Structures are given as structure tokens and as C-alpha cells.
């Protein structure tokens, strides 16, 4: 789980019943509502907030092991962060957003 920079939202992972893969979700701590961030067929997990709270990094299992993806929460657009290789997992983001 990861608390948003403003402390109002919680980023977490949840398994899909009957399928067994994982998706990234956001819980609104003020209103109590939830929003699914990812919904791909493979596992997506381990989110980390960008400092401005308008985007997140997460790991997506696309057959080669977890790869880092950046999601713009305003547009829903995903961007692969680095070329597919190895095992990539975002634990945290520096305050200036330049370093994972």
C-alpha cells in the first residue's frame, strides 16, 4: 500500500476473484469509494505515487517478469518506463519525481 502525497488516497493491490491476477486500486480515504487503476489481463501491482499525486508507477507482468509502467491518472495513459528486461518493481519515488 502507498499513501498519496496529500494523504487523501491509498494505492493498493487486489486480486481478481476467479482469475487470480492482481490489479492496482485507489481508495478515497475521505469518501470511502474505490477506483480500479489497472484492469489488464495480467498481474499489475506494487504502485508508487508520483509527488504531484496525478500519476503512479506500477509493475505489470507481461510475460517477462514485472516491468515498470507509469500511469497518468488524469488521462489513463500508460507509458513503459524502461525497456522490457529483468525484474522491475517501484518501491518509492523521490520528492522531485526523478528517481525511483
N, CA, C and O atoms as a Tinker XYZ file with bonds, in Angstrom:
   400  protein
     1  N      0.835000   -1.179000    0.000000    73     2
     2  CA     0.000000    0.000000    0.000000    64     1     3
     3  C      0.882000    1.245000    0.000000    63     2     4     5
     4  O      2.008000    1.236000    0.496000    81     3
     5  N      0.334000    2.313000   -0.570000    73     3     6
     6  CA     1.068000    3.576000   -0.605000    64     5     7
     7  C      0.084000    4.730000   -0.421000    63     6     8     9
     8  O     -0.920000    4.824000   -1.127000    81     7
     9  N      0.384000    5.597000    0.529000    73     7    10
    10  CA    -0.439000    6.763000    0.808000    64     9    11
    11  C     -0.083000    7.874000   -0.179000    63    10    12    13
    12  O      1.094000    8.123000   -0.442000    81    11
    13  N     -1.101000    8.539000   -0.723000    73    11    14
    14  CA    -0.866000    9.629000   -1.680000    64    13    15
    15  C     -0.143000   10.785000   -1.000000    63    14    16    17
    16  O     -0.198000   10.912000    0.223000    81    15
    17  N      0.534000   11.627000   -1.773000    73    15    18
    18  CA     1.263000   12.759000   -1.194000    64    17    19
    19  C      0.377000   13.688000   -0.353000    63    18    20    21
    20  O      0.858000   14.283000    0.612000    81    19
    21  N     -0.897000   13.820000   -0.701000    73    19    22
    22  CA    -1.789000   14.686000    0.074000    64    21    23
    23  C     -2.473000   13.953000    1.230000    63    22    24    25
    24  O     -3.221000   14.562000    1.994000    81    23
    25  N     -2.219000   12.645000    1.360000    73    23    26
    26  CA    -2.780000   11.857000    2.452000    64    25    27
    27  C     -4.254000   11.518000    2.308000    63    26    28    29
    28  O     -4.861000   11.026000    3.260000    81    27
    29  N     -4.851000   11.767000    1.139000    73    27    30
    30  CA    -6.284000   11.545000    0.950000    64    29    31
    31  C     -6.629000   10.248000    0.239000    63    30    32    33
    32  O     -7.792000    9.846000    0.223000    81    31
    33  N     -5.639000    9.585000   -0.349000    73    31    34
    34  CA    -5.896000    8.365000   -1.122000    64    33    35
    35  C     -4.868000    7.292000   -0.795000    63    34    36    37
    36  O     -3.723000    7.587000   -0.449000    81    35
    37  N     -5.293000    6.061000   -0.910000    73    35    38
    38  CA    -4.417000    4.926000   -0.660000    64    37    39
    39  C     -4.367000    4.065000   -1.914000    63    38    40    41
    40  O     -5.404000    3.658000   -2.439000    81    39
    41  N     -3.177000    3.794000   -2.383000    73    39    42
    42  CA    -2.953000    2.929000   -3.534000    64    41    43
    43  C     -2.715000    1.522000   -3.010000    63    42    44    45
    44  O     -1.878000    1.329000   -2.128000    81    43
    45  N     -3.445000    0.523000   -3.542000    73    43    46
    46  CA    -3.286000   -0.848000   -3.053000    64    45    47
    47  C     -3.543000   -1.842000   -4.170000    63    46    48    49
    48  O     -4.041000   -1.480000   -5.236000    81    47
    49  N     -3.198000   -3.104000   -3.918000    73    47    50
    50  CA    -3.393000   -4.195000   -4.882000    64    49    51
    51  C     -4.536000   -5.074000   -4.412000    63    50    52    53
    52  O     -4.750000   -5.257000   -3.214000    81    51
    53  N     -5.272000   -5.618000   -5.386000    73    51    54
    54  CA    -6.357000   -6.548000   -5.064000    64    53    55
    55  C     -6.392000   -7.632000   -6.134000    63    54    56    57
    56  O     -6.260000   -7.357000   -7.327000    81    55
    57  N     -6.572000   -8.871000   -5.680000    73    55    58
    58  CA    -6.659000   -9.982000   -6.618000    64    57    59
    59  C     -8.047000  -10.028000   -7.253000    63    58    60    61
    60  O     -9.041000   -9.648000   -6.634000    81    59
    61  N     -8.095000  -10.494000   -8.481000    73    59    62
    62  CA    -9.364000  -10.654000   -9.180000    64    61    63
    63  C     -9.939000  -12.033000   -8.861000    63    62    64    65
    64  O     -9.321000  -13.047000   -9.184000    81    63
    65  N    -11.103000  -12.083000   -8.239000    73    63    66
    66  CA   -11.711000  -13.369000   -7.896000    64    65    67
    67  C    -11.924000  -14.236000   -9.138000    63    66    68    69
    68  O    -12.357000  -13.754000  -10.185000    81    67
    69  N    -11.615000  -15.506000   -8.997000    73    67    70
    70  CA   -11.814000  -16.449000  -10.083000    64    69    71
    71  C    -10.728000  -16.455000  -11.139000    63    70    72    73
    72  O    -10.635000  -17.401000  -11.921000    81    71
    73  N     -9.903000  -15.415000  -11.179000    73    71    74
    74  CA    -8.831000  -15.326000  -12.180000    64    73    75
    75  C     -7.476000  -15.484000  -11.521000    63    74    76    77
    76  O     -6.607000  -16.189000  -12.035000    81    75
    77  N     -7.291000  -14.824000  -10.372000    73    75    78
    78  CA    -6.038000  -14.940000   -9.633000    64    77    79
    79  C     -4.990000  -13.914000   -9.980000    63    78    80    81
    80  O     -3.918000  -13.903000   -9.374000    81    79
    81  N     -5.272000  -13.031000  -10.958000    73    79    82
    82  CA    -4.323000  -11.958000  -11.243000    64    81    83
    83  C     -4.637000  -10.775000  -10.336000    63    82    84    85
    84  O     -5.673000  -10.749000   -9.671000    81    83
    85  N     -3.733000   -9.796000  -10.312000    73    83    86
    86  CA    -3.866000   -8.642000   -9.429000    64    85    87
    87  C     -4.034000   -7.363000  -10.231000    63    86    88    89
    88  O     -3.543000   -7.255000  -11.355000    81    87
    89  N     -4.729000   -6.395000   -9.650000    73    87    90
    90  CA    -4.872000   -5.058000  -10.222000    64    89    91
    91  C     -4.538000   -4.028000   -9.150000    63    90    92    93
    92  O     -4.571000   -4.323000   -7.956000    81    91
    93  N     -4.220000   -2.820000   -9.591000    73    91    94
    94  CA    -3.951000   -1.703000   -8.698000    64    93    95
    95  C     -5.250000   -0.902000   -8.537000    63    94    96    97
    96  O     -5.961000   -0.645000   -9.509000    81    95
    97  N     -5.541000   -0.517000   -7.301000    73    95    98
    98  CA    -6.746000    0.234000   -6.961000    64    97    99
    99  C     -6.381000    1.465000   -6.149000    63    98   100   101
   100  O     -5.294000    1.543000   -5.576000    81    99
   101  N     -7.306000    2.437000   -6.105000    73    99   102
   102  CA    -7.182000    3.607000   -5.237000    64   101   103
   103  C     -8.401000    3.648000   -4.324000    63   102   104   105
   104  O     -9.540000    3.517000   -4.773000    81   103
   105  N     -8.137000    3.832000   -3.034000    73   103   106
   106  CA    -9.183000    4.020000   -2.042000    64   105   107
   107  C     -9.204000    5.492000   -1.645000    63   106   108   109
   108  O     -8.182000    6.037000   -1.230000    81   107
   109  N    -10.370000    6.141000   -1.772000    73   107   110
   110  CA   -10.545000    7.517000   -1.330000    64   109   111
   111  C    -10.800000    7.479000    0.171000    63   110   112   113
   112  O    -11.862000    7.036000    0.608000    81   111
   113  N     -9.842000    7.937000    0.956000    73   111   114
   114  CA    -9.939000    7.850000    2.412000    64   113   115
   115  C    -10.954000    8.822000    3.004000    63   114   116   117
   116  O    -11.413000    8.624000    4.129000    81   115
   117  N    -11.308000    9.862000    2.266000    73   115   118
   118  CA   -12.291000   10.822000    2.757000    64   117   119
   119  C    -13.723000   10.378000    2.466000    63   118   120   121
   120  O    -14.605000   10.524000    3.311000    81   119
   121  N    -13.947000    9.846000    1.289000    73   119   122
   122  CA   -15.300000    9.466000    0.872000    64   121   123
   123  C    -15.564000    7.966000    0.959000    63   122   124   125
   124  O    -16.717000    7.536000    0.986000    81   123
   125  N    -14.498000    7.173000    1.001000    73   123   126
   126  CA   -14.652000    5.734000    1.125000    64   125   127
   127  C    -14.814000    4.980000   -0.173000    63   126   128   129
   128  O    -14.886000    3.751000   -0.147000    81   127
   129  N    -14.876000    5.653000   -1.310000    73   127   130
   130  CA   -15.033000    4.978000   -2.592000    64   129   131
   131  C    -13.724000    4.398000   -3.095000    63   130   132   133
   132  O    -12.642000    4.829000   -2.697000    81   131
   133  N    -13.838000    3.413000   -3.977000    73   131   134
   134  CA   -12.664000    2.788000   -4.589000    64   133   135
   135  C    -12.727000    2.954000   -6.098000    63   134   136   137
   136  O    -13.801000    3.035000   -6.693000    81   135
   137  N    -11.540000    3.002000   -6.702000    73   135   138
   138  CA   -11.431000    3.107000   -8.154000    64   137   139
   139  C    -10.337000    2.168000   -8.639000    63   138   140   141
   140  O     -9.220000    2.187000   -8.124000    81   139
   141  N    -10.662000    1.354000   -9.623000    73   139   142
   142  CA    -9.650000    0.468000  -10.203000    64   141   143
   143  C     -8.760000    1.279000  -11.131000    63   142   144   145
   144  O     -9.250000    1.994000  -12.006000    81   143
   145  N     -7.452000    1.165000  -10.937000    73   143   146
   146  CA    -6.482000    1.879000  -11.761000    64   145   147
   147  C     -6.102000    1.037000  -12.972000    63   146   148   149
   148  O     -6.025000    1.553000  -14.087000    81   147
   149  N     -5.865000   -0.251000  -12.761000    73   147   150
   150  CA    -5.472000   -1.141000  -13.856000    64   149   151
   151  C     -6.511000   -2.249000  -14.017000    63   150   152   153
   152  O     -7.217000   -2.604000  -13.073000    81   151
   153  N     -6.584000   -2.783000  -15.230000    73   151   154
   154  CA    -7.530000   -3.875000  -15.479000    64   153   155
   155  C     -7.067000   -4.789000  -16.600000    63   154   156   157
   156  O     -7.878000   -5.452000  -17.247000    81   155
   157  N     -5.758000   -4.821000  -16.826000    73   155   158
   158  CA    -5.222000   -5.686000  -17.874000    64   157   159
   159  C     -5.388000   -7.156000  -17.526000    63   158   160   161
   160  O     -5.686000   -7.486000  -16.378000    81   159
   161  N     -5.202000   -8.033000  -18.481000    73   159   162
   162  CA    -5.389000   -9.462000  -18.233000    64   161   163
   163  C     -4.305000  -10.090000  -17.359000    63   162   164   165
   164  O     -4.528000  -11.133000  -16.745000    81   163
   165  N     -3.139000   -9.460000  -17.301000    73   163   166
   166  CA    -2.043000   -9.988000  -16.491000    64   165   167
   167  C     -1.992000   -9.260000  -15.148000    63   166   168   169
   168  O     -2.753000   -8.322000  -14.913000    81   167
   169  N     -1.099000   -9.697000  -14.282000    73   167   170
   170  CA    -0.954000   -9.077000  -12.966000    64   169   171
   171  C     -0.304000   -7.706000  -13.070000    63   170   172   173
   172  O      0.699000   -7.524000  -13.761000    81   171
   173  N     -0.905000   -6.738000  -12.362000    73   171   174
   174  CA    -0.376000   -5.388000  -12.219000    64   173   175
   175  C     -0.453000   -5.065000  -10.736000    63   174   176   177
   176  O     -1.507000   -5.195000  -10.114000    81   175
   177  N      0.693000   -4.638000  -10.168000    73   175   178
   178  CA     0.721000   -4.423000   -8.721000    64   177   179
   179  C      1.843000   -3.492000   -8.326000    63   178   180   181
   180  O      2.571000   -2.977000   -9.174000    81   179
   181  N      1.974000   -3.281000   -7.025000    73   179   182
   182  CA     3.083000   -2.541000   -6.421000    64   181   183
   183  C      3.146000   -1.098000   -6.904000    63   182   184   185
   184  O      4.138000   -0.681000   -7.502000    81   183
   185  N      2.101000   -0.349000   -6.648000    73   183   186
   186  CA     2.057000    1.041000   -7.062000    64   185   187
   187  C      2.856000    1.969000   -6.165000    63   186   188   189
   188  O      3.022000    1.717000   -4.971000    81   187
   189  N      3.348000    3.048000   -6.763000    73   187   190
   190  CA     4.046000    4.120000   -6.039000    64   189   191
   191  C      3.585000    5.441000   -6.643000    63   190   192   193
   192  O      3.549000    5.594000   -7.864000    81   191
   193  N      3.236000    6.386000   -5.792000    73   191   194
   194  CA     2.725000    7.686000   -6.237000    64   193   195
   195  C      3.821000    8.580000   -6.795000    63   194   196   197
   196  O      4.954000    8.558000   -6.314000    81   195
   197  N      3.482000    9.365000   -7.811000    73   195   198
   198  CA     4.323000   10.478000   -8.227000    64   197   199
   199  C      4.111000   11.603000   -7.222000    63   198   200   201
   200  O      3.037000   11.679000   -6.626000    81   199
   201  N      5.088000   12.475000   -7.010000    73   199   202
   202  CA     4.985000   13.509000   -5.982000    64   201   203
   203  C      3.781000   14.437000   -6.125000    63   202   204   205
   204  O      3.274000   14.938000   -5.120000    81   203
   205  N      3.312000   14.678000   -7.349000    73   203   206
   206  CA     2.175000   15.578000   -7.539000    64   205   207
   207  C      0.829000   14.877000   -7.344000    63   206   208   209
   208  O     -0.213000   15.532000   -7.352000    81   207
   209  N      0.841000   13.547000   -7.168000    73   207   210
   210  CA    -0.388000   12.798000   -6.953000    64   209   211
   211  C     -1.230000   12.593000   -8.196000    63   210   212   213
   212  O     -2.318000   12.023000   -8.108000    81   211
   213  N     -0.761000   13.039000   -9.350000    73   211   214
   214  CA    -1.531000   12.902000  -10.590000    64   213   215
   215  C     -1.136000   11.693000  -11.415000    63   214   216   217
   216  O     -1.647000   11.489000  -12.516000    81   215
   217  N     -0.228000   10.893000  -10.882000    73   215   218
   218  CA     0.207000    9.702000  -11.587000    64   217   219
   219  C      0.833000    8.707000  -10.637000    63   218   220   221
   220  O      1.163000    9.030000   -9.496000    81   219
   221  N      0.991000    7.487000  -11.129000    73   219   222
   222  CA     1.602000    6.417000  -10.341000    64   221   223
   223  C      2.515000    5.581000  -11.224000    63   222   224   225
   224  O      2.367000    5.539000  -12.445000    81   223
   225  N      3.452000    4.925000  -10.579000    73   223   226
   226  CA     4.214000    3.858000  -11.202000    64   225   227
   227  C      3.642000    2.554000  -10.668000    63   226   228   229
   228  O      3.185000    2.500000   -9.526000    81   227
   229  N      3.664000    1.506000  -11.478000    73   227   230
   230  CA     3.295000    0.181000  -11.018000    64   229   231
   231  C      4.061000   -0.850000  -11.838000    63   230   232   233
   232  O      4.655000   -0.525000  -12.866000    81   231
   233  N      4.041000   -2.089000  -11.374000    73   231   234
   234  CA     4.711000   -3.178000  -12.080000    64   233   235
   235  C      3.665000   -4.017000  -12.791000    63   234   236   237
   236  O      2.652000   -4.390000  -12.199000    81   235
   237  N      3.910000   -4.313000  -14.057000    73   235   238
   238  CA     2.996000   -5.109000  -14.863000    64   237   239
   239  C      3.722000   -6.359000  -15.348000    63   238   240   241
   240  O      4.785000   -6.272000  -15.963000    81   239
   241  N      3.143000   -7.510000  -15.069000    73   239   242
   242  CA     3.713000   -8.770000  -15.534000    64   241   243
   243  C      3.226000   -9.014000  -16.954000    63   242   244   245
   244  O      2.057000   -9.330000  -17.177000    81   243
   245  N      4.123000   -8.865000  -17.897000    73   243   246
   246  CA     3.774000   -9.021000  -19.314000    64   245   247
   247  C      4.543000  -10.173000  -19.937000    63   246   248   249
   248  O      4.994000  -10.091000  -21.079000    81   247
   249  N      4.685000  -11.241000  -19.176000    73   247   250
   250  CA     5.329000  -12.440000  -19.683000    64   249   251
   251  C      6.829000  -12.494000  -19.468000    63   250   252   253
   252  O      7.413000  -13.574000  -19.563000    81   251
   253  N      7.469000  -11.391000  -19.185000    73   251   254
   254  CA     8.915000  -11.357000  -18.999000    64   253   255
   255  C      9.302000  -11.073000  -17.554000    63   254   256   257
   256  O     10.485000  -10.908000  -17.256000    81   255
   257  N      8.352000  -11.016000  -16.675000    73   255   258
   258  CA     8.583000  -10.566000  -15.310000    64   257   259
   259  C      8.065000   -9.153000  -15.188000    63   258   260   261
   260  O      7.793000   -8.507000  -16.200000    81   259
   261  N      7.925000   -8.663000  -13.989000    73   259   262
   262  CA     7.358000   -7.329000  -13.781000    64   261   263
   263  C      8.166000   -6.226000  -14.461000    63   262   264   265
   264  O      9.389000   -6.156000  -14.334000    81   263
   265  N      7.454000   -5.377000  -15.181000    73   263   266
   266  CA     8.058000   -4.238000  -15.871000    64   265   267
   267  C      7.425000   -2.953000  -15.350000    63   266   268   269
   268  O      6.226000   -2.928000  -15.073000    81   267
   269  N      8.204000   -1.893000  -15.214000    73   267   270
   270  CA     7.689000   -0.624000  -14.706000    64   269   271
   271  C      6.866000    0.114000  -15.749000    63   270   272   273
   272  O      7.247000    0.228000  -16.914000    81   271
   273  N      5.722000    0.613000  -15.287000    73   271   274
   274  CA     4.812000    1.378000  -16.123000    64   273   275
   275  C      4.434000    2.641000  -15.353000    63   274   276   277
   276  O      4.256000    2.606000  -14.135000    81   275
   277  N      4.315000    3.742000  -16.066000    73   275   278
   278  CA     3.843000    4.992000  -15.472000    64   277   279
   279  C      2.436000    5.246000  -15.996000    63   278   280   281
   280  O      2.200000    5.231000  -17.204000    81   279
   281  N      1.497000    5.480000  -15.068000    73   279   282
   282  CA     0.108000    5.759000  -15.445000    64   281   283
   283  C     -0.227000    7.203000  -15.083000    63   282   284   285
   284  O     -0.048000    7.626000  -13.941000    81   283
   285  N     -0.716000    7.954000  -16.069000    73   283   286
   286  CA    -1.233000    9.297000  -15.832000    64   285   287
   287  C     -2.675000    9.116000  -15.377000    63   286   288   289
   288  O     -3.505000    8.649000  -16.158000    81   287
   289  N     -2.995000    9.469000  -14.145000    73   287   290
   290  CA    -4.333000    9.237000  -13.609000    64   289   291
   291  C     -5.380000   10.160000  -14.215000    63   290   292   293
   292  O     -6.573000    9.862000  -14.150000    81   291
   293  N     -4.961000   11.267000  -14.798000    73   291   294
   294  CA    -5.915000   12.182000  -15.418000    64   293   295
   295  C     -6.347000   11.705000  -16.804000    63   294   296   297
   296  O     -7.510000   11.853000  -17.178000    81   295
   297  N     -5.410000   11.132000  -17.567000    73   295   298
   298  CA    -5.736000   10.690000  -18.928000    64   297   299
   299  C     -5.915000    9.176000  -19.030000    63   298   300   301
   300  O     -6.520000    8.689000  -19.985000    81   299
   301  N     -5.392000    8.427000  -18.051000    73   299   302
   302  CA    -5.426000    6.966000  -18.123000    64   301   303
   303  C     -4.348000    6.393000  -19.024000    63   302   304   305
   304  O     -4.309000    5.183000  -19.248000    81   303
   305  N     -3.477000    7.239000  -19.539000    73   303   306
   306  CA    -2.415000    6.809000  -20.467000    64   305   307
   307  C     -1.293000    6.113000  -19.708000    63   306   308   309
   308  O     -0.842000    6.591000  -18.667000    81   307
   309  N     -0.845000    4.971000  -20.243000    73   307   310
   310  CA     0.289000    4.227000  -19.699000    64   309   311
   311  C      1.523000    4.452000  -20.558000    63   310   312   313
   312  O      1.436000    4.626000  -21.774000    81   311
   313  N      2.672000    4.442000  -19.895000    73   311   314
   314  CA     3.949000    4.591000  -20.587000    64   313   315
   315  C      4.944000    3.625000  -19.955000    63   314   316   317
   316  O      5.159000    3.657000  -18.744000    81   315
   317  N      5.553000    2.762000  -20.775000    73   315   318
   318  CA     6.606000    1.893000  -20.270000    64   317   319
   319  C      7.786000    2.765000  -19.870000    63   318   320   321
   320  O      8.163000    3.685000  -20.596000    81   319
   321  N      8.375000    2.469000  -18.697000    73   319   322
   322  CA     9.428000    3.317000  -18.161000    64   321   323
   323  C     10.795000    2.959000  -18.717000    63   322   324   325
   324  O     11.562000    3.847000  -19.088000    81   323
   325  N     11.110000    1.677000  -18.782000    73   323   326
   326  CA    12.399000    1.224000  -19.294000    64   325   327
   327  C     12.166000    0.017000  -20.197000    63   326   328   329
   328  O     11.111000   -0.612000  -20.114000    81   327
   329  N     13.117000   -0.316000  -21.047000    73   327   330
   330  CA    12.940000   -1.478000  -21.925000    64   329   331
   331  C     12.669000   -2.751000  -21.124000    63   330   332   333
   332  O     13.175000   -2.929000  -20.016000    81   331
   333  N     11.872000   -3.618000  -21.706000    73   331   334
   334  CA    11.488000   -4.870000  -21.047000    64   333   335
   335  C     12.698000   -5.780000  -20.869000    63   334   336   337
   336  O     13.236000   -6.322000  -21.835000    81   335
   337  N     13.109000   -5.933000  -19.626000    73   335   338
   338  CA    14.174000   -6.870000  -19.270000    64   337   339
   339  C     14.258000   -6.907000  -17.753000    63   338   340   341
   340  O     14.028000   -5.895000  -17.091000    81   339
   341  N     14.576000   -8.028000  -17.218000    73   339   342
   342  CA    14.757000   -8.125000  -15.776000    64   341   343
   343  C     13.466000   -8.064000  -14.989000    63   342   344   345
   344  O     12.381000   -8.341000  -15.502000    81   343
   345  N     13.614000   -7.697000  -13.740000    73   343   346
   346  CA    12.520000   -7.658000  -12.774000    64   345   347
   347  C     12.461000   -6.245000  -12.212000    63   346   348   349
   348  O     13.388000   -5.824000  -11.519000    81   347
   349  N     11.389000   -5.499000  -12.495000    73   347   350
   350  CA    11.291000   -4.102000  -12.094000    64   349   351
   351  C     10.102000   -3.899000  -11.166000    63   350   352   353
   352  O      8.995000   -4.371000  -11.422000    81   351
   353  N     10.369000   -3.182000  -10.081000    73   351   354
   354  CA     9.394000   -3.016000   -9.025000    64   353   355
   355  C      9.602000   -1.652000   -8.391000    63   354   356   357
   356  O     10.692000   -1.361000   -7.900000    81   355
   357  N      8.572000   -0.810000   -8.394000    73   355   358
   358  CA     8.684000    0.536000   -7.813000    64   357   359
   359  C      8.359000    0.478000   -6.335000    63   358   360   361
   360  O      7.255000    0.084000   -5.958000    81   359
   361  N      9.296000    0.861000   -5.497000    73   359   362
   362  CA     9.054000    0.903000   -4.058000    64   361   363
   363  C      8.691000    2.303000   -3.599000    63   362   364   365
   364  O      7.823000    2.473000   -2.743000    81   363
   365  N      9.351000    3.310000   -4.164000    73   363   366
   366  CA     9.043000    4.688000   -3.807000    64   365   367
   367  C      9.604000    5.605000   -4.878000    63   366   368   369
   368  O     10.406000    5.192000   -5.715000    81   367
   369  N      9.166000    6.866000   -4.837000    73   367   370
   370  CA     9.600000    7.878000   -5.784000    64   369   371
   371  C     10.181000    9.034000   -4.979000    63   370   372   373
   372  O      9.623000    9.416000   -3.950000    81   371
   373  N     11.293000    9.590000   -5.440000    73   371   374
   374  CA    11.903000   10.720000   -4.741000    64   373   375
   375  C     10.961000   11.920000   -4.757000    63   374   376   377
   376  O     10.097000   12.008000   -5.629000    81   375
   377  N     11.110000   12.841000   -3.813000    73   375   378
   378  CA    10.224000   14.006000   -3.747000    64   377   379
   379  C     10.176000   14.837000   -5.033000    63   378   380   381
   380  O      9.159000   15.466000   -5.323000    81   379
   381  N     11.270000   14.844000   -5.806000    73   379   382
   382  CA    11.262000   15.605000   -7.048000    64   381   383
   383  C     10.752000   14.777000   -8.235000    63   382   384   385
   384  O     10.635000   15.301000   -9.343000    81   383
   385  N     10.449000   13.502000   -8.018000    73   383   386
   386  CA     9.884000   12.650000   -9.068000    64   385   387
   387  C     10.876000   12.145000  -10.083000    63   386   388   389
   388  O     10.472000   11.547000  -11.080000    81   387
   389  N     12.159000   12.360000   -9.870000    73   387   390
   390  CA    13.176000   11.987000  -10.855000    64   389   391
   391  C     13.825000   10.641000  -10.616000    63   390   392   393
   392  O     14.476000   10.102000  -11.511000    81   391
   393  N     13.661000   10.085000   -9.420000    73   391   394
   394  CA    14.341000    8.842000   -9.073000    64   393   395
   395  C     13.369000    7.850000   -8.440000    63   394   396   397
   396  O     12.579000    8.191000   -7.560000    81   395
   397  N     13.458000    6.613000   -8.922000    73   395   398
   398  CA    12.687000    5.526000   -8.303000    64   397   399
   399  C     13.556000    4.816000   -7.318000    63   398   400
   400  O     13.113000    3.863000   -6.677000    81   399
